[in-house]
Amino acid sequence: MYFKGEYPYDAVGKEMTEVVNCENKSILFDNFNADYYLSNKPNGEPFRNFYDKVKHYHTLFVSQARVVDPNADGRTGVVHAQRDEQSVFCYPDTASSRVGITAIAQKLEESCIAIVGLGGTGSYILDLLAKTPVKEIHLFDGDDFETHNAFRSPGAASLEQLQSIPKKVEYFSEIYSAMRSNIFEHDYFLNEQNINELDNCSFVFVAVDNGKARRVISEYLLKQSIPFIDVGMGIEIASNESGDPKLRGTCRVTLATDMVNKHLPLRVNLEDEDEDALYRSNIQVADLNALNAALAVMRWKQFMGFYLDQENAHNLNITLPLQSLTRSDSPQDWIDGY
């Protein structure tokens, strides 16, 4: 347990040497330094969980404080607003701090992310990105949020929200702005005339269902040396002799960077042909959209150094009937003439 502040004393002014193990100047995360390391186990036994540990140290300190002030208490039961003026969150990210990964999460802070397309997969990408400390999130989509969108997007849209026919970017921006700032709405489609709006982004997620638009976006991003991930799903009805139809298909995540991009034409359909026609058949299911989005965000986090990456694969495919994940297109594959 770390302690920030001056050396703690008990109610009569005696140093609490039975609680303080040693002085330990440590940087736990940016702008937060600890001063002492505590060690005090009841009866020498290890704690069963973090709650018991925190409660124990709180009791040690508050019992001394209450000798001076009977109302002293370190537990307010209040969720505090964010005190860090530089943070994009409206309240502290205790999910990271409680497990000690704040410093790792800070690797994502300077990212300026664009999500092009807020359909089923794009909206789940937003849901996951909104919970990271990225500096900015730009939403690009010209469509309205309609009833069918509600059944393959995170959360639960109300009838009143659907009846108001909001733009997708407006609907999702309002939801996630309750948690964080710097979500920017662009309620139109990207094309050759406005594609330069991606210039200030450090990474782009492409979740569109149009081959021509995908080609325009990907070619521009490669030209500007902006890394991106393109996602896609190909789901169809599998008929059999018994007449019991089932769904089959794949979910794809393709990473393209300035260094590795030769695989893109092989993995991503850049023409408005068969794959896109299959995508537009609207065979999308929320769990597959969420799975596709989760794979995309996880791959981005590997790219950013948040997760360990031993394969450095630039193309991932989930095959539903086999429940298998295939990885391909690592930099070494292309060096070896794959």
C-alpha positions in Angstrom: 0.0 0.0 0.0 1.4 3.4 -0.9 0.9 6.6 1.0 1.1 10.2 -0.3 1.9 12.9 2.2 3.9 13.6 5.2 5.0 10.9 7.6 1.8 9.8 9.5 1.5 10.3 13.2 -1.0 8.9 15.7 -3.3 11.0 17.9 -0.6 11.8 20.5 2.1 12.8 17.9 4.0 9.5 17.8 5.3 8.2 14.4 3.2 5.3 13.2 6.3 3.1 12.7 4.1 -0.1 12.9 2.3 1.0 9.8 5.0 2.6 7.7 7.5 0.1 6.2 9.9 2.6 4.6 10.2 5.8 2.7 9.5 5.0 -1.0 9.4 7.9 -3.4 7.5 6.4 -6.4 5.8 7.8 -9.5 2.6 5.8 -9.7 1.3 7.7 -12.7 1.7 11.2 -14.2 1.5 14.0 -11.7 1.0 11.6 -8.8 4.0 10.7 -6.6 3.8 8.4 -3.5 6.0 9.1 -0.5 5.9 6.0 1.7 5.3 2.3 1.5 3.0 0.8 4.1 3.0 -2.7 5.5 0.7 -3.8 8.3 -1.0 -7.2 8.1 -3.4 -8.1 10.9 -1.9 -11.1 12.7 0.6 -11.4 9.9 -1.9 -13.0 7.6 -2.3 -11.8 4.0 -5.4 -9.9 2.9 -8.1 -11.8 1.2 -8.9 -9.0 -1.2 -8.3 -5.4 -2.0 -11.4 -4.2 -0.2 -10.2 -5.7 3.1 -6.7 -4.2 2.6 -8.0 -0.7 2.0 -10.5 -0.9 4.8 -7.7 -2.1 7.2 -5.5 0.9 6.5 -8.4 3.3 6.6 -9.3 2.0 10.0 -5.7 2.4 11.3 -5.6 6.1 10.2 -9.1 7.1 11.0 -9.1 5.7 14.5 -6.3 8.1 15.3 -7.9 11.0 13.5 -11.1 10.5 15.5 -9.3 11.1 18.8 -8.8 14.6 17.5 -12.1 15.0 15.6 -14.9 12.4 16.3 -16.4 13.1 12.9 -13.3 12.4 10.9 -13.9 9.8 8.1 -12.0 9.0 4.9 -15.0 7.3 3.3 -17.5 9.7 1.9 -19.4 7.4 -0.3 -19.4 10.1 -3.0 -18.3 9.6 -6.6 -16.1 12.7 -7.2 -15.9 14.6 -10.5 -12.6 14.5 -12.3 -10.0 16.8 -10.6 -7.4 16.5 -13.3 -8.1 19.4 -15.7 -6.2 17.7 -18.5 -8.2 14.5 -18.3 -10.9 13.9 -21.0 -13.0 11.9 -18.4 -15.8 13.5 -16.4 -14.9 11.3 -13.4 -11.7 9.4 -12.5 -10.8 6.2 -14.3 -10.7 4.0 -11.2 -10.9 0.9 -13.3 -7.3 1.5 -14.4 -6.0 2.8 -11.1 -7.4 0.1 -8.9 -5.5 -2.6 -10.9 -2.3 -0.5 -11.4 -2.4 -0.1 -15.2 -2.8 3.7 -15.3 0.7 4.2 -16.6 0.0 1.7 -19.4 -3.3 3.3 -20.3 -1.5 6.7 -20.6 0.2 5.4 -23.7 -3.1 6.1 -25.5 -3.6 9.7 -24.2 -2.2 11.6 -27.2 -4.2 9.7 -29.8 -6.6 11.6 -32.0 -9.0 8.9 -33.4 -11.5 9.0 -36.2 -14.3 6.5 -36.6 -15.6 6.5 -40.2 -19.0 4.8 -40.1 -21.2 4.4 -37.0 -23.2 1.3 -38.0 -23.2 -1.8 -35.8 -19.4 -2.3 -35.7 -18.5 1.4 -35.7 -20.8 2.2 -32.8 -19.2 -0.6 -30.7 -15.7 0.7 -31.6 -16.9 4.0 -30.2 -18.2 2.4 -27.0 -14.7 0.8 -26.4 -12.7 3.9 -27.4 -14.8 6.2 -25.2 -13.5 4.3 -22.2 -9.8 5.0 -23.1 -8.0 8.3 -22.4 -7.6 9.2 -26.1 -7.4 13.0 -26.6 -10.1 13.3 -29.3 -12.7 11.1 -31.0 -14.1 12.2 -34.4 -17.3 10.6 -35.6 -18.0 10.6 -39.4 -21.4 9.4 -40.6 -24.2 11.1 -42.6 -27.0 8.6 -41.8 -29.9 9.0 -39.3 -30.2 6.7 -36.3 -33.0 4.4 -37.2 -34.9 1.5 -35.6 -32.7 -1.3 -37.1 -29.6 0.5 -35.8 -31.0 0.2 -32.2 -30.8 -3.6 -32.4 -27.1 -3.8 -33.4 -25.7 -0.9 -31.3 -24.5 -0.7 -27.7 -27.0 0.6 -25.1 -30.8 0.8 -25.4 -32.4 3.5 -27.4 -35.8 4.7 -26.3 -38.9 4.9 -28.5 -38.8 8.7 -28.0 -35.2 8.9 -29.2 -36.0 6.9 -32.3 -39.0 9.0 -33.1 -36.9 12.2 -33.0 -34.8 10.7 -35.9 -31.4 12.0 -34.7 -28.3 11.8 -36.8 -26.1 8.8 -35.8 -23.2 11.1 -34.8 -25.6 13.3 -32.7 -27.2 10.3 -30.9 -23.9 8.6 -30.0 -22.1 11.9 -29.2 -24.8 12.8 -26.6 -24.6 9.4 -25.0 -20.8 9.2 -24.6 -20.3 12.9 -23.7 -21.8 12.0 -20.4 -18.6 10.1 -19.7 -16.0 12.1 -21.5 -15.2 15.2 -23.5 -13.7 15.8 -27.0 -16.2 13.8 -29.0 -16.6 15.7 -32.3 -19.6 15.2 -34.7 -19.3 15.2 -38.5 -22.8 14.4 -39.8 -21.8 13.8 -43.4 -20.0 11.2 -45.5 -16.3 11.5 -46.5 -15.5 11.8 -50.2 -12.7 13.2 -52.4 -13.7 16.8 -51.5 -13.6 16.6 -47.7 -11.3 13.6 -47.1 -8.6 16.0 -45.9 -10.5 16.3 -42.6 -8.7 13.2 -41.5 -5.3 15.0 -41.7 -5.1 15.7 -38.0 -5.9 12.2 -36.9 -3.3 9.9 -35.6 -5.3 6.7 -36.3 -8.5 5.9 -38.1 -11.1 3.1 -37.9 -12.8 2.5 -41.2 -16.2 0.8 -40.7 -18.1 1.5 -43.9 -20.1 -0.8 -46.1 -19.2 0.8 -49.5 -16.2 -0.4 -51.5 -15.7 2.9 -53.4 -15.8 4.9 -50.1 -13.4 2.4 -48.5 -11.0 2.8 -51.4 -11.0 6.6 -51.3 -10.4 6.6 -47.6 -7.7 3.9 -47.5 -5.8 5.4 -50.4 -5.8 8.8 -48.8 -4.7 7.5 -45.4 -1.8 5.6 -47.0 -0.8 8.7 -48.9 -0.8 10.7 -45.6 1.0 8.0 -43.7 -1.9 7.7 -41.2 -2.3 4.2 -39.8 -5.8 2.7 -39.9 -7.9 -0.4 -39.3 -10.5 -1.5 -41.7 -13.3 -3.9 -40.4 -15.7 -6.0 -42.3 -18.2 -8.8 -41.8 -19.4 -11.4 -44.3 -22.5 -13.2 -42.9 -24.9 -15.4 -45.0 -27.6 -17.9 -44.4 -26.4 -21.5 -44.7 -29.0 -23.8 -46.1 -28.9 -27.5 -45.7 -30.9 -30.6 -46.6 -32.8 -30.7 -43.3 -34.1 -27.2 -44.0 -32.7 -25.8 -40.7 -31.0 -22.5 -41.7 -28.1 -21.2 -39.8 -25.8 -18.2 -40.1 -22.2 -18.6 -41.2 -19.4 -16.2 -42.2 -16.4 -14.3 -41.0 -15.4 -11.1 -39.1 -12.3 -9.4 -40.4 -9.8 -6.8 -39.0 -7.1 -5.4 -41.2 -4.4 -3.1 -40.0 -2.5 -0.9 -42.5 0.5 1.2 -41.7 3.1 3.2 -43.6 5.4 0.2 -43.4 3.0 -2.7 -44.0 0.2 -2.1 -46.5 0.8 -4.3 -49.5 -1.7 -6.9 -48.1 -4.6 -4.4 -48.3 -5.9 -5.1 -51.8 -5.7 -8.9 -51.0 -7.8 -8.6 -47.7 -10.1 -5.6 -48.3 -12.6 -5.3 -51.1 -12.0 -1.8 -52.5 -14.7 -2.2 -55.2 -18.5 -2.0 -54.8 -18.9 -5.7 -55.6 -19.7 -9.0 -53.9 -18.4 -8.5 -50.4 -20.1 -5.1 -50.0 -23.4 -6.5 -51.5 -23.2 -9.2 -48.8 -22.5 -6.6 -46.1 -25.5 -4.5 -47.2 -27.8 -7.5 -47.0 -28.1 -6.4 -43.4 -27.2 -9.8 -41.9 -25.6 -8.3 -38.9 -26.0 -9.3 -35.3 -25.1 -7.3 -32.3 -22.8 -9.9 -30.8 -20.8 -10.2 -34.1 -20.6 -6.4 -34.4 -19.3 -6.2 -30.9 -16.8 -9.0 -31.5 -15.6 -7.4 -34.7 -15.2 -4.1 -32.9 -13.4 -5.7 -29.9 -10.9 -7.3 -32.2 -10.3 -4.0 -33.9 -9.8 -2.1 -30.7 -7.6 -4.8 -29.2 -5.4 -4.8 -32.4 -5.1 -1.0 -32.1 -4.1 -1.3 -28.5 -1.4 -3.7 -29.5 -0.2 -1.3 -32.1 0.0 1.4 -29.4 1.9 -0.8 -27.0 -0.9 -1.3 -24.5 -1.1 -5.1 -25.1 1.8 -7.3 -25.8 2.0 -8.3 -29.5 4.1 -11.3 -30.4 2.7 -11.9 -33.9 2.3 -8.4 -35.3 -0.3 -9.8 -37.7 -1.9 -7.1 -39.9 -4.9 -9.2 -40.8 -7.3 -11.2 -38.4 -10.2 -13.4 -39.4 -12.7 -15.0 -37.1 -14.5 -17.9 -38.8 -17.8 -18.5 -37.1 -18.5 -22.2 -37.8 -15.0 -23.2 -36.5 -14.8 -20.4 -33.9 -11.2 -20.0 -35.1 -9.0 -16.9 -35.3 -6.4 -16.8 -38.1 -3.6 -14.3 -38.2 -1.6 -13.3 -41.3 0.3 -10.5 -43.0 3.1 -9.8 -40.5 6.0 -7.6 -41.7 8.1 -10.7 -41.9 5.6 -12.4 -44.3 6.3 -9.7 -46.8 10.0 -9.7 -46.3 10.0 -13.4 -47.0 8.0 -12.7 -50.2 4.7 -14.0 -48.9 
